Amino acid sequence: MRHNSDSSSGLTLPCRKSLSRRGVLVGGAVAGLSSAIGLSALARPSRASTADQANDAKILNNALYYEHQAIWAYQFAATKLSDTEVGRAVLALAQRNMADHMAHRDALAEAVRSLGATPVMAEDSYDLSAYIQRGEGNLDSDVNIAKLALALETDAAIAYTSEVASLKTPALISAGASIGSTESAHATAIRAAFISLGVGIDYVPASFVSADTRTDWVLKV
C-alpha cells in the first residue's frame, strides 16, 4: 500500500485503490432497512441466491469501508479545530453528522455478517489528499475543514443516488432513496453553517445532487 503526502496540510495517508466510491450509498440504505424490517430479512435464501448475496455483501463491504473513512475523517479533523466560536460550531455539526455515519457503520457490519461475509475492518488512516489537492477543503482552518466535510458528504449523497441499483436485494434498493436524503441533509446543514457565517450561498444550490451538479454543492478553498 503506497502513501500520499499533501504538502499544504502535512497530511500523509494510505491510498486504497481496491475499493471504489461506488457502493458508499448502501451504508445508509442498510441503516434504514435495518430499522424498518430487521437485518435478518437481508439474507433469506428463499429471496436471494448465493450469488446475489455475495454480490450484495461485496457492495456493502465497499460501503462499510467508506463509512469507516467518514468516521475517521470527522474524528481526525476534530483534533484540528480551534477552540473558537466557529471551531466549536463546526465541531458540534461534525459530531451530529458522525453519529449518523456510526449508525450506518454498525448496520452495515451486521448486514454483511447476515449475508455470510466478514465485515471490512477500519484502518488506521485514510487518503483524503485528492480532495485537498483539488481545493475542496483542507485541515489548516475551521472553515476549510468544514469545506472538506461538505465535499465528502456531497460525494456520499451522489453515490446513494447513482449506485444503489447495483444491489440485488430489492429492499436495499428502496431503502437507499430515504438514506440518500440524509447524506444530502448533511451537505445542506454544512452549507447552512456557512450561511450563518455570512457567506452568500444557497442552502440547496441545485435541484439534484449528482455528478453533473457536484460543483454547485462543493465550496472551494
N, C-alpha and C positions, 0 to 999 in steps of 0.2 A: 504494500500500500504506500503510495507516494504522498508527499506533503506539499501543500502550497503555502506560501508566505505572503501576506499582504503588508506592504511597507507602510501604508498610511495608518494602519491600526496596530501593527506589531503582532497581528494575529496569525498563528501558524496552526493549520488544521489539516486533518487527514482528508484526502479526496476519495470518495467512494463512487465508482462508475458502474458497479454491477447492478445497482438499483436505479431506476429512472424515477422522475417525478410522477409518472402515471401511477395511479392507484392510491395516492395520498387521500383522495376523496373518500375512499372506502372506510377509513378510520371513523369518520363521523357517521357514515351510513350504519356501521355496526353498532355504534353507540346508540343511535336512535332505534335501531331494530331490537337491540337487547332489552330496552325498556318497554318496547311495545309488545313483543311476542315471546321474549326469552331466548337465550342463546342456544338452548337445546334444540330449537327448531331449525337451526342452521345446518345441522349435519344429519338429517334424517335420510338414510339410504333410499327410502322409497321415493324421495323427492329429488335426489341428486345422485348422479352416477359418481363412481370413484374418480373418474377423470375430471368431472365438473368440480368435485370437492377439492381436488388437487389444484385445479386452476384458481379457484377462489381463495384457497389457503395461500397460494403464492402471491396473489394480488394483495391480500390482507397483510401479509408479512412485509411487502413493499410499503404499504401504508403505515404499518407499525414502525418501520424504520424512520419515516418522516415525522411521526408523532414523537418518537424519541428525540429527533433532531429539533423539533419545535420547542419541546420542554427544555432541552439543553440550552437552546438559544436564548430563551427567556431567562433562565437561571444565570447563564453566563453574563448576559447583558445587565442584569440587575446589579452585579458587582461593579459595573462601570458607571452607574448612575450617580449623580451628585446628590448631596443632601440639601437640596433647594426645593422651593415650591414646585418648580417644573419637574425636577427629578422625582420627587415624591408622587406627583400626579401620574407620571409615566409608569412608575413602579406599581401603583395601585391598578392601573389599567392592564399592565402586563400580568399581574397576578390573577386578575379575573379571567383573562384570555387563557392563561396557562392552566387554570383549573379545568377548563373545557378540554384542553388537549390531554390532560391527565385522565379524564373520564374516557376519552376516545382510546387512549393507550390501554387502559385496563380492559375495556370491552373488546378491543382488537385481540389482545393476547388470549382472552378467554375464547373468543370465536375461533382463532387459529387452532387452539387446543381441541375445540369441539369438532373440528374438521380433520383431526388426526395428525396434525402437524405440530412442529415445535416453534413457538414464537421467537422472532429475532430479538436478541438482547440489545440493550442500549450500549453505545460506545462511549469512550471517554470524552471525545470531542468530535465535531462535525465541520465540514467545509462550507463556509459561507462567503468565501473570498470572491466568488463570482458576482455576488450582489454588491459588494464593496467596490470591486473594480468597475462595475457599471454605474457607480454613483447612485445606487439605490439605498443608501444608508451607510452607517459606519458605527464605530464604537467610541468615537472621540468626543461625543457630546450627547446630552439628553435628547436633543431634537433629532440628531442623526440616528440614534438608537431607535427612536420611535419610527423613523422612516424605514429602517431596516425591518422592523416588525411589520410595518404596513406591506412591504414587498413580499414578505413570507406569507402573510395571511391572504394577500391577493392571489398568490400562486396556489395556495390551498383551495381557495374558492373556485379558481379556474379548473383545477384538477377535478373537483367534485362535479362540475357541470359537463366536463368533456370526457371523463374516463369511466364513469360508473357502468356504462354499457359493456365493459369488458368482463363484468361478473356474470356468472351463470345462474346464480340464485335470485329469482325474481324479487323476493322480499328485500334483499340488499339493494337492488336497483331502485325500488320505490322509496326506500328509506333515505337513499342518497340525496334526493332533492331537498328534503327538510334539513338535513345536516349541512348541506352546501350553503343554505341560507345562514347558518350560524357562522360559517367562515366569512361570508360576506358581511355579516353584522360586526365581526371583529374588525375588519378593514374599515367599515363605516365608523365604528367607535373611535378608532385611531385618528381618522380624518376629522371627526368631531373635536377631538382633543386639540388638533392644530387650529381649528376654527376658534376654539375658546382662547387660544393664544393670540388671536388677531390675524391669522393667516387667511387671506381671501380665497378660499376654495369652496367647492360644493361638498355637501355631505355625501351625496351619491352622484358621481361625475358622469355616469353613463347608464343607459337603460339596461345594459347587460354587463355581466362580469365574464370576460372571455379573453382569449389571446389577442383578439383584434382591439379590445378596449383596455388592455393592460396598462398602456402608457397613460391613460386617463386616470387610473386609480393610484398608480405609484407616484411618489414625490421624490424628486432628485435632490441630492445634497447640494 
